[in-house]
Amino acid sequence: MISLKNLGKIYSDDDTDTTALQDISFEIKKGEFVSVMGPSGSGKSTLLHILSFLDRPTSGSYTFSGKSINDLSDIELARIRNKEMGFVFQAFNLLSRASVYENVEMPLIYSVDLPAGERAELVRKAIEAVGLKEKTFVEAGRLSGGQKQRVAIARALVNDPNVIFADEPTGNLDSKSGAQIMEILDDLHNAGRTIILVTHETYTAEFADRRIQLKDGLVEVDEATKHDGNRKEFFK
């Protein structure tokens, strides 16, 4: 699904060039659960932005589902991102005065060819998938942190994306709520979703099947995660 070859990213500010990523090469297959780790300044955020079409590399190549992003316009990338990618952020990024339903519906608003009845059904299924049916018409601002993150996951799911990017999804949560979020992501992975998790938490990263460790813009480690298959044990 994802293929990076000798990918690099340099930010230029006046006469100063800062190398954020250099010579990054790896592939992520459909259905993988991959964690991306590294200290502050290692390039995690830059890599996430490039993988999710929010930024472009300055060198190398990135192919998504057989399409080179170098050959696509920003409008084409935005269409692919809206259709094939879902996003879960540490800060939730919800509209606090909008209901759970309205927040989850947001990615579908611009789907003019989607009948209202079908859109409502997609929203309902996404909300039920994260266990918040009873909160459907509650304002998002009235929810707990864990519930807000579940709404964010439902919003990420509503377009039926091929890949879900989770950026520090448990960073603002207590351990119990974090466990619930990771169990939902694990269930989505088991259902065939590709999950790319950016985290600084070792126990959260171990929930994935593979760990990519960055340091100074380089891939330091790319290895299978060792666990016995019972990931829920990590949170007990």
C-alpha positions in Angstrom: 0.0 0.0 0.0 2.8 2.4 1.0 6.3 2.5 -0.5 9.0 5.0 0.3 12.3 5.0 -1.5 15.3 7.2 -0.5 12.8 9.8 0.8 14.1 13.0 2.2 12.7 16.3 3.5 14.6 19.6 4.0 13.1 22.7 5.4 14.6 26.0 4.2 14.4 29.2 6.2 16.3 32.2 4.8 19.8 30.9 4.4 19.4 27.9 6.7 18.5 24.4 5.6 17.3 21.9 8.2 17.2 18.2 7.3 14.1 16.6 8.8 14.3 13.2 7.0 17.0 11.5 5.0 17.2 8.4 2.9 14.0 6.8 4.3 13.0 3.6 2.6 10.4 1.1 3.7 7.1 -0.5 2.7 3.8 -0.9 4.6 1.5 -3.6 3.4 -2.3 -3.5 3.5 -3.5 -4.7 6.8 -0.3 -4.0 8.8 -0.3 -2.4 12.2 2.8 -0.3 12.4 4.1 2.0 15.1 6.4 4.9 14.4 8.6 6.0 17.4 11.5 8.4 18.1 12.5 11.2 20.4 11.5 14.8 19.8 13.1 16.1 16.6 13.6 12.6 15.2 11.2 13.3 12.2 8.1 11.5 13.4 5.7 14.4 12.7 7.3 15.2 9.3 7.0 11.6 8.2 3.4 11.5 9.3 2.6 14.7 7.4 4.2 13.2 4.2 2.5 9.8 4.6 -0.9 11.6 5.0 -0.3 14.0 2.0 -0.1 17.1 4.3 3.4 17.7 3.0 5.6 16.6 0.1 9.1 15.2 0.2 12.0 17.2 -1.3 13.7 14.1 -2.6 13.0 10.4 -3.2 9.7 8.9 -3.9 6.4 8.0 -2.2 3.9 5.6 -3.8 0.5 5.1 -2.3 -1.7 2.3 -3.6 0.4 2.3 -6.8 0.2 6.0 -7.4 3.3 8.3 -7.1 2.4 11.5 -5.1 4.8 13.3 -7.3 2.4 12.8 -10.2 -0.6 14.1 -8.4 -1.9 17.7 -7.8 -2.8 19.0 -4.4 -6.4 18.7 -5.3 -6.0 15.1 -6.3 -4.1 14.3 -3.1 -6.9 15.9 -1.0 -9.5 13.7 -2.7 -7.5 10.6 -2.0 -6.9 11.7 1.6 -10.6 12.3 2.2 -11.6 9.0 0.6 -8.8 6.6 1.7 -7.4 8.0 4.9 -8.7 8.5 8.4 -7.1 10.5 11.2 -7.0 10.3 15.0 -5.2 13.0 16.9 -4.0 13.5 20.4 -6.0 16.6 20.9 -9.2 15.0 19.5 -9.9 18.1 17.2 -13.7 17.9 17.8 -16.3 20.7 17.7 -17.2 20.9 21.3 -20.7 22.4 20.8 -21.6 20.0 18.0 -23.1 16.7 18.8 -21.3 13.3 18.4 -23.4 12.7 15.3 -22.4 16.1 13.8 -18.7 15.6 14.5 -18.7 12.1 13.0 -20.6 13.3 9.9 -18.1 16.0 9.1 -16.0 14.1 6.6 -19.1 13.3 4.6 -20.4 16.8 4.3 -18.7 17.4 1.0 -19.8 14.0 -0.5 -22.5 15.6 -2.6 -23.2 12.4 -4.4 -24.0 10.5 -1.2 -27.8 10.3 -0.4 -28.8 11.7 3.0 -30.1 8.3 4.1 -26.9 6.5 3.2 -24.9 9.2 5.0 -26.9 8.8 8.1 -26.4 5.0 8.1 -22.6 5.4 7.7 -22.6 7.8 10.7 -24.7 5.5 12.8 -22.5 2.5 12.1 -19.3 4.4 12.9 -20.7 5.6 16.2 -21.9 2.1 17.1 -18.5 0.7 16.2 -16.8 2.7 19.0 -19.6 1.9 21.5 -21.1 5.4 21.8 -24.7 4.8 20.5 -26.2 6.2 23.6 -24.2 9.4 23.2 -25.1 10.1 19.6 -26.8 13.4 20.2 -24.8 14.6 23.1 -22.5 17.6 22.7 -18.9 16.5 22.3 -17.8 19.0 24.9 -19.7 17.1 27.6 -17.8 13.8 27.0 -14.9 12.4 28.9 -11.4 12.3 27.3 -11.8 8.7 26.4 -15.2 9.2 24.9 -13.9 12.2 22.8 -11.2 10.0 21.4 -13.7 7.3 20.5 -15.7 10.0 18.6 -12.5 10.9 16.8 -12.0 7.3 15.8 -15.6 7.1 14.6 -15.0 10.2 12.5 -11.9 8.6 11.1 -13.9 5.4 10.2 -17.0 7.0 8.6 -15.5 7.2 5.1 -14.4 3.5 5.3 -10.7 4.4 4.8 -8.0 2.0 3.8 -5.5 3.4 6.3 -5.9 5.1 9.7 -3.2 7.4 11.0 -3.3 7.7 14.8 -1.0 10.5 16.1 -0.4 10.0 19.9 -4.0 8.8 20.4 -3.6 8.0 24.0 -1.3 10.9 24.9 -4.1 12.9 26.7 -5.8 9.9 28.3 -5.5 8.0 31.6 -4.3 4.4 31.4 -7.9 2.9 31.4 -9.1 5.1 28.7 -5.9 4.5 26.7 -6.4 0.8 26.9 -9.9 1.2 25.5 -8.7 3.2 22.6 -5.9 0.8 21.8 -8.4 -2.1 22.0 -10.6 -0.3 19.4 -7.6 0.2 17.1 -6.7 -3.4 17.5 -10.2 -4.5 16.6 -10.0 -2.3 13.5 -6.7 -3.9 12.6 -8.1 -7.4 13.1 -10.9 -6.4 10.7 -8.4 -5.6 8.0 -7.6 -2.0 8.5 -4.1 -0.6 8.0 -3.1 1.3 11.2 -0.1 3.6 11.4 0.4 4.7 15.0 2.8 7.5 16.0 3.7 7.3 19.7 6.4 7.9 22.2 4.9 5.3 24.6 6.7 1.9 24.5 3.7 -0.1 25.8 1.4 1.5 23.2 3.9 0.8 20.4 4.1 -2.8 21.4 0.4 -3.1 20.5 1.5 -3.0 16.9 3.0 -5.8 14.9 5.9 -3.8 13.7 8.0 -0.9 15.0 9.8 1.8 13.0 12.2 3.8 15.2 13.5 7.2 13.9 16.5 9.1 15.1 17.9 12.3 13.5 15.7 11.8 10.5 16.9 8.3 9.8 15.3 4.9 10.3 17.2 3.4 13.2 15.1 0.3 13.7 12.5 -1.5 11.6 11.5 -4.7 13.3 8.6 -7.0 14.3 7.2 -6.3 17.7 7.5 -9.1 20.1 4.2 -10.0 21.8 2.2 -13.1 22.5 -0.8 -12.0 20.6 -2.7 -11.0 23.7 -2.2 -7.2 23.4 -4.7 -6.4 26.1 -2.3 -7.7 28.7 -0.2 -4.6 28.1 -2.8 -2.5 29.9 -3.3 -4.6 33.0 
